Structure formats: C-alpha cells, structure tokens
Amino acid sequence: MKNWFIGVAAAAVVVVAVPAMAHHSFAAEFDAKKPVKLQGTVTKMEWINPHAWIYLDVKNSDGSVTNWMVEAGAPNALLRRGWTKASLLPGTEILVEGYQAKDGANRANGRDITFKDGKKLFVGSAGTGAPGDEPGKQ
C-alpha cells in the first residue's frame, strides 16, 4: 500500500511539472543578440497554448528551402489584437522579424509580421523580455 501511494505521488509531481516546463521565458530559449528577418511562405499555423506557432518556408540564396518555426503570442492574446484563424493561411507570403533560438535551430520568437501589402501585425508575447518589450508597447 505504501509503494502504491509513493507511485501516485510521484506521478502527480510529473503531471504538474510537465506543463510548467513547457512554458519558458524569452531569455531561456531565445537570443536577443540574434535578430532574424525571415521572408517566406506560411505552411501552417498552430493555435495552441501557451504560444501559437507559425511554420514558414524560407528560400535560401542557393534555391533550397528551410522550414522555420516561429513562436507567437498566446492564441487569446492574438485574438484580442485582431487576429483570426484566417489571418495567416498556408501560402501567405510574409516577413517575420524576431529573435533566433539560442541553440541555433531554425526556430525564432516572432515580434512583427509584415504582409506583402505592407500591413503589419504584432505577433509576440507581451512581457517576454525581448528587446523593445517595454510595458504598454504592443
């Protein structure tokens, strides 16, 4: 009986810890000294918590294509800023400005998105600690 209780307690600790690890600070994963500008075509957007993700195919100078993952704000924050699930459909060409992952992976924390017509949307998370993320600036 005692082993059963210890097993249940250990499982509870793991279940509680996993969501906490999934959410991170900007500085833990992204490098403010590595700004990136990614021009490419959206392949998909995932509206998941705690951050939405934009998948982007970026054409390299040699003609090859690199797929990037761009972290966006929380889905509810994007909806409050005027985003809809139709705002960024596959095939949309955009320019993303943000900051690359510390490990050099093709992953970035997005800040702004500019569409071909010049329309700009803020895609980042408020309070990330990213450069220019002063209170009230969204």
N, C-alpha and C positions, 0 to 999 in steps of 0.2 A: 504494500500500500504506500509506503514511504517513497519507493522508487517511482511509482506512478505519479505522485504529487510533484516530485522533482522534475520529472519529464514534462508534465503540464506547465509548470512554472518556467522551465527553460524554453518551451515552445512559445509561451506568451511573450517572453522577452524578445525572441527573434521576430515575432509578428509585429511587435511595436517598433522595433529598431529598423526594419527594412524601409518603411515609408520615411522615416527620419533621415536615413542615408540618401534616399532618392532626391531630396531637396538639398540644394547646396548654395553657398554664397558665390557671387561672381568671382571673387579673388581665389576661391578654392579650385576653380576649374579653368578660368579664362585669364588671359594676359593683357592687361591694359596697355602694355607697351608693344602689342602686336595687332595694330588695327588692320582690318581687311576690308577690301571692296570687292564684292563678288557680283559679276554681271552674268546672268544665266537665265535658264528656263525652269520654272517650278515643275517638279514631277509629282509632288503631293504635299499636303499639309495635314498634320495630325493635331486635332483639337483635344489634347489630353492634359490632365493635371499632373504635376504642378506647373508645367510650361508647355505651350504649344510648340510644335516643331515644323519647320519648313524644309523640304528636301529640294535641292536645287542642282541642276546640271550646269556646270561651268565649262565652257570651251577653252582649252588651253591654246597657247600660241602654236603648238605643233599639230593642232587639229584634234587631239584626243579630248575626251570629256572626263571631268572629275565630278563625282557627286558629293555635295556638301550637305551637312545637317546644320540648320540654323535654329538656335533656341530663341523662342519668342516669349512674350509675357504669358501670364495665365489666361486661359480662354475667357474667363469672366472679365478680366481687365481689357482684353482686346475688344470684346463685345461692347463694353462701356465706352470705348474710344471710337465706336462706329464701325468696327469690323463686322462682317457677316461670314458665314461659311462659304459664301460665293465671292468673297473679296480676293481670294488668291487661288484660283483654279489651276489645275495642271495645264501647262502650255503657256502660262503668263510669263512674259519676259520682265525681269526686274533687276534692279541694282540694290544689293544689300550692303549696308555699312555696319560693321560691328567689330568684334574682337575675337581672335583665334584662340582655340584651346591651348592650354599650357603645354600639353604633350605633343603639339604639332599636328594632331589629327585634323582631318577635313571636317571640323566642327567649329562653329562660331556662336557667340552670343550676339544676336542681332540688335541693332539700335534703330536704324531707319531703313525704310524700303522706299525706293523711288520707282515709279512706273514709267513706261515709255512716254506717256503724255505729260510727264513732269509732276504728277500728283505724288505727294509724299505721305507716308504713314509711319507713325512711331510704333515699333514692334517690340521694344524692350520692356523689361520689367522695372518698375519704379523701385528704388531702394536697393539696386544691385551692387552699388559701389563702383559701377563703371564710370569712366571719365565723363564729365558733363552731366552726371546724375545728381544734380542739386535738388533739394526739396522744392516741389512745385513745378519743376521743369518736366513736362510731358508733352 
